[in-house]
Structures are given as C-alpha cells and as structure tokens.
Amino acid sequence: MTLRGVALGGWLMMEGYMMCGRNIPEKVFKANLARSLGDDAAEDFTRSFRDAFIREDDIRTIRSWGANLIRIPFNHKVVDKPGIGYLDRVISWCAKHSIYCILDMHAAPGAQNEDWHADCVGSPQLFLRKAHRDKYLRLWRLLADRYKNESAVAGYDILNEPVVPFTRERVVKDLYERATEVIRKVDARHIIFQEGNLWAQRLKFLGKPRDNNTAFSVHIYPPVEYVFNWDLDLKYPCKVAGVLWDRKRLESVVKECSLISERAGVPVYVGEFGVNWRGGHFGELDWAEDLASLFKKYGFHWTYWTYKTVANSEFPDGLFRYTKNPLWVNRKGPVTGWENFYTLWKKERGNIVDSWSTRNFALNTKLLSVLKRYM
C-alpha cells in the first residue's frame, strides 16, 4: 500500500504565517497573549482554537478525497495533559473513518532547529543539552506505549526537520537510534520515520537503519524562491540563480532520494511538499503535478503541506484557504494575523472562533483535483 494524504499543519503546533501573521514561536505568542489577557483567557484561547480548527468532519472530508493518510504535527508540550487528549481524539477519528495517521513531533524539547516551527527562542538546544534529549526520549516512550495497539497509527515521525552542521550529523543519527530503542521496548508494530538533516533534506548520513521497520522522511520544496513566493513573479518552470527548475530538475531531486533509500533498503515518505497559491497563474498546478507524478513513478509515500491556512502571500497555502479580511486578519496592517488576538479576543471571541471552522474556508478545487489523481 502506498500512503498518500495531507498534513494538519498549524493545529497542535501553531505557526504564524498560517494565521496570516509574523512567524514568531508559539511559546512567544502565547506568553504575549497571557500577558495581555490573563492566564485564564489564554487557556480559553488555546482550548477554543484546538476544538474549532480541526474537527471530525475534517477527517471525514480528507478521507472522501481518497486519501489514506493524515500527518499530525504537534508541539511536544501537547503530550502533557490535557493536550494529549487531542491526539487521542484525532486518532479515534482516523480509526472511525478508516484512514491512517502519522504522529509528527514538530517541536521537540529545547528545539531541533532555530525556526519558529520548532518553537525555538534563541538557539536550538536539543542536541546540546542532555536534559532535553532525555525528555524527548521519555515522551516518545510514553506515546509509543499509549498508542502501541492503535491500528489507525501508521507510525511515528520522531523529529521534524533537524538542523545541525554537516560535521555533527552523527548526533542526529545517534538520537534516532536511541529513540528507536526506547520505542521498540514498548511498541514493535509501528513504523519509525527518520527525517534527514537540513530541514529533512539530507538523508545520506543516516545509512542503513538497525530497525527493519523504518522509513526515511524528506521534505521537498524546491526551488523555495518560487514555492514560497519569495522571488515575486516567478512562473514554473523557472530559473533561479541561473538554474532551470522544471520536471527534469525536480526528478533529479526525487531520484537522489530514491537511490539513497535503495542503498539503505528503506522506503521514502515525503512528509511535506506544497506551494504558495497565486491563483494558479504562476505554474502552481504544473509544479504540483510534476512532483505528485514523480512520487508515483518512484513509489514514494506522501502528505501535502497543508490542509488549511489563512490565505497568505508567502509559504505554502492550505488546500482550504481563509480569504476574508476581518479585524483579526487585517491584511492591510500594521499588525496582521494572530497578534491581533491580543487586543480583539475579549470583544470578538465568538466571531474569531467561528471563523476557524472549515466551512468558512474556500477549497482550492483546482489543486485538489491534481492531488486526487494520485491519491
């Protein structure tokens, strides 16, 4: 079976751009929220967002597309009660609607890279401090023990997008081996997904895993100048830094991953690929078609990034996009997106919570039609 589907980005690990705002770490956003509104209101916000942003109907919708997989990114803090109840809930929904899920630790204790999506403030510390690594291992043992008998769980994406210098890649491999040992003490059933270094791009250093139920996970966004809409008006196929990016060039990226996986004897799972939507006028559909067809050619499993977002002008959009512009989105600025919640939550709470429901988002039917051909 080939696993194909979408990721639930921005739900259990909030990201600023998905709320049309600055990419500040989740912990910074929530600390500012608590200072502005008080702890009780901040907790109410978190609970309300998690209850409204993803519901059982969303899982049913994804399954209706023909998808058989959902990737669930989460902040490690979610594992603490009561947050872990949301993992329990979404796994039960997946079981009910006959779709697999992968649990993805998107932000690890201490942070595994310097970016907002690792919930990092300052420099990443996971690979520098033993206390963080010990907590990381304890969390994976807890999760593996909790879900070892869940048939809807396909496996564990044990660390999203680690970033270390090439000369220190061994520390990532060592942590993966320790996590695998910890998980296998309680769960011999589920797949362990290992992501490459440099935002899940470099796989070669991983070698052949000791565990025979392991897969490699890569993230494919080339060229980022086009995909994230950083260089404006690029139209795929396009030249970036003198290099032509077309299907042939994309195939070279996919083929390299395939060769590494063949030597290691493990399958490849593309945990993320996605594109900023510009109305389909800049080759977005061709880019998605080329990659999805290449994944089929090389037998890759995949999940599209991502399911839903507030529409923005950079980074990958959701298949569902919120295109309206109420006060809490405020695209004209000067404050855009989620930081408006600091001042508007008490007055606009009901309207804000209602806006998070998927029924208020517009489905990108053109892009979905491309993906569905390969689901």
SELO-874445 format. One record per residue (C-alpha): y, x, z; residue number from 1; residue in three letters. Coordinates in pm, 1 decimal, always signed. Last residue first. Layout:
% SELO-874445
Y|X|Z|NUM|ALA
...
***
This chain:
% SELO-874445
+955.4|-429.8|-406.3|375|MET
+1044.6|-251.1|-730.9|374|TYR
+1191.2|-537.3|-932.6|373|ARG
+1343.4|-663.6|-608.7|372|LYS
+1567.6|-357.9|-591.3|371|LEU
+1741.6|-433.5|-920.0|370|VAL
+1783.7|-803.8|-841.3|369|SER
+1926.5|-708.6|-502.0|368|LEU
+2199.7|-508.5|-669.8|367|LEU
+2307.3|-800.2|-884.3|366|LYS
+2264.5|-1056.5|-606.4|365|THR
+2503.5|-880.2|-369.5|364|ASN
+2481.0|-1147.0|-101.4|363|LEU
+2813.9|-1257.9|+45.6|362|ALA
+2838.4|-1258.6|+426.1|361|PHE
+2940.0|-1561.5|+633.7|360|ASN
+2581.9|-1693.1|+648.8|359|ARG
+2487.0|-1351.6|+786.6|358|THR
+2643.3|-1438.0|+1121.6|357|SER
+2891.9|-1174.6|+1239.6|356|TRP
+3190.6|-1401.8|+1165.4|355|SER
+3073.5|-1645.9|+1433.5|354|ASP
+3105.8|-1377.3|+1699.6|353|VAL
+3460.1|-1296.0|+1586.5|352|ILE
+3563.8|-1660.8|+1576.2|351|ASN
+3431.9|-1727.7|+1925.8|350|GLY
+3585.5|-1412.2|+2074.2|349|ARG
+3929.3|-1457.3|+1919.0|348|GLU
+4156.5|-1457.3|+2225.6|347|LYS
+3954.9|-1233.0|+2458.8|346|LYS
+3826.8|-1007.7|+2181.5|345|TRP
+4156.8|-953.8|+1999.1|344|LEU
+4312.3|-648.2|+2163.1|343|THR
+4016.6|-411.9|+2192.1|342|TYR
+3835.3|-588.3|+1906.4|341|PHE
+4094.7|-443.2|+1667.8|340|ASN
+3910.6|-111.6|+1706.0|339|GLU
+3627.9|-269.4|+1505.2|338|TRP
+3797.6|-288.8|+1169.7|337|GLY
+4135.0|-156.2|+1067.7|336|THR
+4435.5|-47.7|+1272.0|335|VAL
+4737.4|+26.1|+1050.2|334|PRO
+4606.8|-164.2|+873.6|333|GLY
+4593.2|-358.7|+544.6|332|LYS
+4216.1|-402.6|+586.1|331|ARG
+4269.4|-622.2|+890.6|330|ASN
+3903.4|-669.0|+992.7|329|VAL
+3971.9|-822.0|+1336.7|328|TRP
+4269.5|-1017.9|+1200.6|327|LEU
+4063.3|-1186.9|+931.0|326|PRO
+4002.4|-1023.3|+591.4|325|ASN
+3703.6|-1174.8|+413.7|324|LYS
+3450.9|-970.6|+213.8|323|THR
+3158.5|-949.3|+454.8|322|TYR
+2885.8|-789.7|+244.0|321|ARG
+2510.6|-862.9|+236.7|320|PHE
+2321.7|-599.8|+40.0|319|LEU
+2513.8|-367.8|+267.5|318|GLY
+2756.9|-109.5|+142.0|317|ASP
+2700.8|+263.4|+133.9|316|PRO
+2994.6|+486.4|+231.9|315|PHE
+3350.2|+419.3|+114.8|314|GLU
+3579.7|+131.8|+19.0|313|SER
+3449.2|-116.8|+274.3|312|ASN
+3275.2|-451.9|+278.7|311|ALA
+3171.0|-548.3|+632.9|310|VAL
+2810.2|-448.6|+636.7|309|THR
+2462.0|-592.5|+584.8|308|LYS
+2107.3|-480.5|+496.4|307|TYR
+2155.3|-106.0|+435.6|306|THR
+2056.6|+151.5|+333.8|305|TRP
+1750.7|+72.5|+121.0|304|TYR
+1406.5|+142.4|+262.0|303|THR
+1149.8|+349.1|+75.3|302|TRP
+788.2|+454.4|+8.6|301|HIS
+745.5|+713.9|-263.8|300|PHE
+473.6|+696.4|-528.2|299|GLY
+628.8|+944.3|-769.4|298|TYR
+690.4|+695.7|-1051.7|297|LYS
+782.4|+416.8|-809.6|296|LYS
+1039.0|+635.5|-636.3|295|PHE
+1170.0|+729.1|-978.8|294|LEU
+1213.0|+361.5|-1068.1|293|SER
+1406.2|+299.7|-747.5|292|ALA
+1623.8|+604.0|-812.7|291|LEU
+1713.7|+517.2|-1170.0|290|ASP
+1769.4|+150.6|-1093.2|289|GLU
+2001.0|+230.0|-800.1|288|ALA
+2210.9|+467.1|-1011.5|287|TRP
+2215.4|+220.5|-1302.2|286|ASP
+2326.0|-62.0|-1072.4|285|LEU
+2608.7|+147.7|-927.4|284|GLU
+2732.9|+251.0|-1270.6|283|GLY
+3103.0|+224.2|-1197.8|282|PHE
+3174.5|-140.4|-1278.0|281|HIS
+2911.8|-286.2|-1044.2|280|GLY
+3182.4|-445.7|-834.0|279|GLY
+3265.4|-120.2|-663.1|278|ARG
+2970.1|-111.8|-423.3|277|TRP
+2921.5|+205.9|-221.0|276|ASN
+2567.5|+325.6|-281.9|275|VAL
+2236.1|+339.9|-100.7|274|GLY
+1939.1|+557.5|-17.5|273|PHE
+1776.0|+590.3|+320.9|272|GLU
+1432.0|+628.2|+475.8|271|GLY
+1279.7|+765.1|+158.4|270|VAL
+917.6|+793.4|+272.6|269|TYR
+706.5|+1072.6|+128.7|268|VAL
+329.9|+1101.7|+174.5|267|PRO
+156.0|+1404.1|+332.7|266|VAL
-69.3|+1679.6|+199.1|265|GLY
+170.6|+1962.6|+281.0|264|ALA
+155.4|+2103.3|-72.1|263|ARG
+182.2|+1751.1|-214.2|262|GLU
+478.3|+1672.9|+11.5|261|SER
+667.2|+1979.0|-106.8|260|ILE
+598.1|+1891.6|-471.1|259|LEU
+714.9|+1532.4|-420.5|258|SER
+1036.7|+1637.2|-252.4|257|CYS
+1113.0|+1866.8|-545.6|256|GLU
+1029.4|+1585.4|-787.4|255|LYS
+1278.8|+1348.8|-623.8|254|VAL
+1564.2|+1597.2|-650.3|253|VAL
+1475.2|+1693.6|-1008.1|252|SER
+1444.7|+1324.2|-1090.8|251|GLU
+1804.6|+1271.4|-984.4|250|LEU
+1912.6|+1534.3|-1238.0|249|ARG
+1717.4|+1369.2|-1515.9|248|LYS
+1849.3|+1025.4|-1424.2|247|ARG
+2207.2|+1146.9|-1442.9|246|ASP
+2430.0|+1377.4|-1242.0|245|TRP
+2593.5|+1632.8|-1467.6|244|LEU
+2702.3|+1940.6|-1272.0|243|VAL
+3051.1|+2083.0|-1324.4|242|GLY
+3157.8|+2030.0|-965.1|241|ALA
+3055.8|+1663.8|-1000.2|240|VAL
+2989.2|+1523.5|-1346.4|239|LYS
+2897.5|+1160.1|-1382.5|238|CYS
+2621.8|+922.9|-1490.8|237|PRO
+2749.5|+720.2|-1306.0|236|TYR
+3121.1|+645.8|-1310.1|235|LYS
+3358.9|+845.3|-1094.5|234|LEU
+3681.7|+652.2|-1038.0|233|ASP
+3754.5|+795.3|-692.2|232|LEU
+3594.3|+1110.2|-556.7|231|ASP
+3487.3|+999.2|-207.0|230|TRP
+3313.4|+686.4|-331.1|229|ASN
+3011.3|+737.8|-101.2|228|PHE
+2768.4|+748.0|-397.0|227|VAL
+3005.2|+938.1|-625.2|226|TYR
+3111.1|+1228.8|-403.5|225|GLU
+2772.8|+1199.4|-233.9|224|VAL
+2591.6|+1304.1|-550.4|223|PRO
+2327.1|+1246.7|-447.6|222|PRO
+2237.4|+1008.6|-163.2|221|TYR
+1867.5|+1061.3|-92.5|220|ILE
+1744.1|+1058.3|+266.8|219|HIS
+1402.8|+1210.3|+328.3|218|VAL
+1109.7|+1120.5|+553.9|217|SER
+785.1|+1316.7|+562.5|216|PHE
+468.5|+1135.3|+667.9|215|ALA
+220.5|+1195.0|+949.8|214|THR
-122.6|+1050.2|+1026.1|213|ASN
-315.0|+1377.9|+993.9|212|ASN
-137.1|+1546.4|+1283.7|211|ASP
-104.7|+1923.0|+1253.9|210|ARG
+173.0|+1880.6|+998.7|209|PRO
+164.1|+2105.4|+689.9|208|LYS
+491.7|+2290.9|+644.0|207|GLY
+803.7|+2151.3|+809.2|206|LEU
+1020.1|+2431.9|+667.8|205|PHE
+1000.2|+2279.2|+318.7|204|LYS
+1160.4|+1948.5|+407.3|203|LEU
+1535.8|+2000.0|+368.8|202|ARG
+1717.8|+1670.8|+301.1|201|GLN
+1698.7|+1464.7|+619.2|200|ALA
+2063.9|+1513.5|+721.7|199|TRP
+2039.4|+1891.9|+698.2|198|LEU
+1685.4|+1925.5|+835.0|197|ASN
+1399.9|+1707.7|+717.4|196|GLY
+1277.7|+1388.9|+877.8|195|GLU
+931.1|+1354.1|+1032.4|194|GLN
+768.5|+1011.6|+1028.2|193|PHE
+478.0|+954.8|+1267.8|192|ILE
+241.6|+682.3|+1151.2|191|ILE
+88.1|+453.2|+1412.8|190|HIS
-265.6|+442.7|+1549.7|189|ARG
-336.9|+724.1|+1790.5|188|ALA
-96.5|+592.8|+2051.1|187|ASP
-99.6|+701.7|+2417.8|186|VAL
-159.9|+1076.6|+2416.0|185|LYS
-69.6|+1075.4|+2046.3|184|ARG
+293.9|+1004.0|+2124.7|183|ILE
+335.5|+1303.3|+2353.7|182|VAL
+157.6|+1539.9|+2114.8|181|GLU
+366.5|+1413.2|+1821.4|180|THR
+686.2|+1458.3|+2020.4|179|ALA
+585.2|+1817.1|+2098.0|178|ARG
+513.2|+1888.9|+1731.7|177|GLU
+840.8|+1729.8|+1624.8|176|TYR
+1029.3|+1937.5|+1881.8|175|LEU
+870.4|+2256.7|+1749.1|174|ASP
+955.2|+2164.4|+1390.5|173|LYS
+1317.8|+2106.0|+1484.9|172|VAL
+1336.7|+2434.0|+1677.4|171|VAL
+1181.6|+2615.5|+1379.1|170|ARG
+1482.8|+2518.9|+1170.5|169|GLU
+1686.9|+2781.9|+1351.0|168|ARG
+1767.6|+3016.8|+1060.3|167|THR
+1861.3|+2719.1|+842.7|166|PHE
+2131.2|+2626.7|+1092.7|165|PRO
+2060.3|+2293.4|+1266.6|164|VAL
+2113.8|+1931.9|+1158.3|163|VAL
+1873.6|+1652.4|+1249.0|162|PRO
+1899.7|+1340.0|+1034.3|161|GLU
+1721.3|+1066.1|+1232.8|160|ASN
+1453.2|+1170.8|+1477.9|159|LEU
+1109.7|+1019.2|+1551.6|158|ILE
+1078.0|+775.6|+1266.0|157|ASP
+792.3|+595.4|+1443.1|156|TYR
+526.6|+388.3|+1270.8|155|GLY
+413.4|+85.7|+1078.8|154|ALA
+487.6|-149.9|+1366.7|153|VAL
+372.5|-501.6|+1277.0|152|ALA
+26.7|-428.0|+1422.0|151|SER
+168.4|-383.8|+1771.8|150|GLU
-104.2|-228.1|+1986.8|149|ASN
+69.9|+103.3|+2054.3|148|LYS
+406.6|-67.3|+2103.9|147|TYR
+478.8|-5.4|+2473.7|146|ARG
+285.8|+320.9|+2494.7|145|ASP
+460.8|+457.8|+2187.2|144|ALA
+799.5|+348.6|+2318.7|143|LEU
+748.7|+504.2|+2663.3|142|LEU
+609.1|+826.0|+2517.5|141|ARG
+900.6|+838.6|+2276.0|140|TRP
+1149.5|+792.1|+2557.8|139|LEU
+991.1|+1064.1|+2769.9|138|ARG
+1008.6|+1305.8|+2477.4|137|LEU
+1379.5|+1244.0|+2422.5|136|TYR
+1439.7|+1278.9|+2796.3|135|LYS
+1272.7|+1619.1|+2795.4|134|ASP
+1472.8|+1722.7|+2490.8|133|ARG
+1798.0|+1624.6|+2660.8|132|HIS
+1708.7|+1813.8|+2978.7|131|ALA
+1607.4|+2118.8|+2773.2|130|LYS
+1959.5|+2164.9|+2641.7|129|ARG
+2044.5|+2336.7|+2313.1|128|LEU
+1843.1|+2141.4|+2056.5|127|PHE
+1968.3|+1803.7|+2178.3|126|LEU
+2322.6|+1930.3|+2240.4|125|GLN
+2530.4|+1825.2|+1940.8|124|PRO
+2892.5|+1943.4|+1962.6|123|SER
+3186.4|+1732.5|+2075.9|122|GLY
+3107.8|+1362.7|+2108.5|121|VAL
+2798.2|+1261.6|+1916.2|120|CYS
+2672.3|+906.5|+1875.5|119|ASP
+2424.7|+1040.4|+1616.6|118|ALA
+2589.9|+809.0|+1364.7|117|HIS
+2925.7|+954.1|+1466.6|116|TRP
+2835.0|+1298.6|+1333.2|115|ASP
+2767.3|+1630.8|+1504.2|114|GLU
+2390.3|+1630.8|+1467.0|113|ASN
+2090.3|+1576.9|+1695.6|112|GLN
+2282.6|+1406.1|+1976.6|111|ALA
+2250.4|+1481.9|+2350.7|110|GLY
+1982.0|+1215.7|+2388.7|109|PRO
+1892.2|+1094.5|+2038.4|108|ALA
+2092.3|+872.0|+1805.0|107|ALA
+1909.0|+716.4|+1510.4|106|HIS
+1571.4|+692.1|+1678.4|105|MET
+1406.1|+497.0|+1396.2|104|ASP
+1137.8|+237.6|+1470.7|103|LEU
+961.0|+147.5|+1147.1|102|ILE
+881.8|-215.2|+1070.3|101|CYS
+611.1|-404.1|+883.7|100|TYR
+643.8|-758.7|+749.4|99|ILE
+416.5|-1053.7|+811.6|98|SER
+682.0|-1308.8|+914.8|97|HIS
+560.1|-1357.6|+1272.7|96|LYS
+483.2|-989.1|+1316.3|95|ALA
+830.1|-894.0|+1196.5|94|CYS
+984.0|-1149.0|+1432.9|93|TRP
+783.3|-1002.8|+1721.9|92|SER
+906.7|-655.1|+1631.0|91|ILE
+1263.3|-787.1|+1625.5|90|VAL
+1228.6|-933.0|+1974.4|89|ARG
+1061.8|-636.4|+2141.0|88|ASP
+1325.4|-405.9|+1993.7|87|LEU
+1594.0|-640.0|+2123.7|86|TYR
+1428.8|-645.9|+2464.8|85|GLY
+1471.4|-270.4|+2475.7|84|ILE
+1838.4|-329.1|+2540.0|83|GLY
+1788.7|-490.1|+2881.0|82|PRO
+1669.9|-238.9|+2990.7|81|LYS
+1698.7|+120.3|+2869.2|80|ASP
+1548.8|+183.0|+2526.6|79|VAL
+1880.1|+82.4|+2372.2|78|VAL
+2031.3|+405.1|+2506.0|77|LYS
+1831.2|+597.5|+2243.7|76|HIS
+2056.3|+438.2|+1980.8|75|ASN
+1851.5|+240.7|+1734.1|74|PHE
+1773.1|+231.5|+1362.7|73|PRO
+1518.1|-36.5|+1266.2|72|ILE
+1362.5|+17.6|+922.8|71|ARG
+1219.5|-300.7|+771.6|70|ILE
+914.6|-305.0|+544.9|69|LEU
+719.6|-545.6|+323.2|68|ASN
+996.9|-657.3|+89.9|67|ALA
+923.0|-943.7|-149.8|66|GLY
+1272.1|-1090.6|-127.5|65|TRP
+1141.2|-1364.7|+99.6|64|SER
+1052.1|-1099.2|+359.4|63|ARG
+1415.4|-995.9|+381.7|62|ILE
+1522.3|-1356.6|+429.6|61|THR
+1267.0|-1421.9|+705.8|60|ARG
+1385.9|-1110.5|+888.2|59|ILE
+1743.7|-1233.2|+859.9|58|ASP
+1644.8|-1578.9|+981.3|57|ASP
+1507.9|-1419.5|+1298.8|56|GLU
+1852.7|-1297.9|+1388.8|55|ARG
+2058.8|-983.1|+1329.0|54|ILE
+2436.4|-969.9|+1385.4|53|PHE
+2459.5|-1256.6|+1633.7|52|ALA
+2248.9|-1161.0|+1935.6|51|ASP
+2330.3|-790.5|+1913.0|50|ARG
+2701.1|-862.4|+1881.5|49|PHE
+2705.1|-1110.3|+2168.6|48|SER
+2519.6|-873.1|+2403.3|47|ARG
+2750.2|-582.8|+2321.6|46|THR
+3063.3|-796.0|+2356.0|45|PHE
+2950.0|-953.0|+2683.5|44|ASP
+2887.4|-605.3|+2821.4|43|GLU
+3241.6|-505.0|+2725.3|42|ALA
+3377.3|-824.4|+2879.7|41|ALA
+3202.7|-747.6|+3208.5|40|ASP
+3310.3|-383.7|+3209.2|39|ASP
+3681.7|-450.4|+3167.8|38|GLY
+3881.0|-547.2|+2860.6|37|LEU
+4081.2|-242.5|+2751.6|36|SER
+3899.7|+26.6|+2948.5|35|ARG
+3563.7|-131.1|+2863.7|34|ALA
+3651.2|-142.4|+2493.5|33|LEU
+3764.1|+219.8|+2498.4|32|ASN
+3431.6|+318.9|+2653.2|31|ALA
+3250.4|+106.9|+2393.1|30|LYS
+3426.7|+273.9|+2100.8|29|PHE
+3371.0|+620.1|+2246.0|28|VAL
+2999.9|+552.8|+2306.3|27|LYS
+2960.5|+420.3|+1951.2|26|GLU
+3098.9|+742.8|+1809.2|25|PRO
+3415.1|+710.8|+1597.9|24|ILE
+3378.3|+641.4|+1228.5|23|ASN
+3701.8|+454.4|+1181.5|22|ARG
+3682.9|+89.0|+1088.5|21|GLY
+3549.2|-153.3|+827.9|20|CYS
+3279.6|-277.8|+1071.5|19|MET
+3010.6|-90.2|+877.4|18|MET
+3253.3|+202.2|+868.5|17|TYR
+3249.7|+220.3|+1247.7|16|GLY
+2876.9|+253.1|+1304.6|15|GLU
+2687.2|+60.6|+1571.7|14|MET
+2336.6|+171.9|+1663.3|13|MET
+2129.7|-136.4|+1751.2|12|LEU
+2289.4|-330.4|+1464.6|11|TRP
+2471.5|-89.9|+1233.0|10|GLY
+2182.9|-28.9|+995.1|9|GLY
+1902.6|-282.1|+967.8|8|LEU
+1721.8|-86.5|+698.7|7|ALA
+1570.4|-233.2|+383.3|6|VAL
+1235.9|-273.8|+208.1|5|GLY
+947.0|-93.5|+43.4|4|ARG
+611.1|+27.0|+176.5|3|LEU
+349.7|+117.8|-84.2|2|THR
+0.0|+0.0|+0.0|1|MET
***
